[in-house]
């Protein structure tokens, strides 16, 4: 039995997958590690999206296979997350704490949505054409990418991610 066939369409599968990952993020990622998560997503975005625009050799390698961008993005995210968890930044990020659950949830929602948007934009057009209107509006267009890219930046300052000594130093 195929797991995806349990859902009536691919949109519902993606939305359920999004909320499962968001739920796992709420359970397993401590509030003190949210800043590391923030840096990991943006750095992997830089490596997989911005860096290929600067050098044609990197662009040729990244675009040689349709799935290599998704794999590289996930690999960079995991590697940077692991490296930052074992660096001095974990002492700093332990002092950064959102004020309450709703703040933490909004921030986690925006980071997870940014991660999903980047991963779904890298998929080939044959797969993206099967998505419905909801997924196209929420995740697979460049306006959604811009919104999900800017929203965590707004949340990190608007929702008082403060340390004991004031704003993020």
Helices and strands as residue ranges (DSSP letters): G 4-6, H 10-28, G 31-33, H 34-45, I 46-50, H 51-54, H 56-62, H 68-85, H 89-95, H 101-121, H 125-128, H 133-138, H 142-158
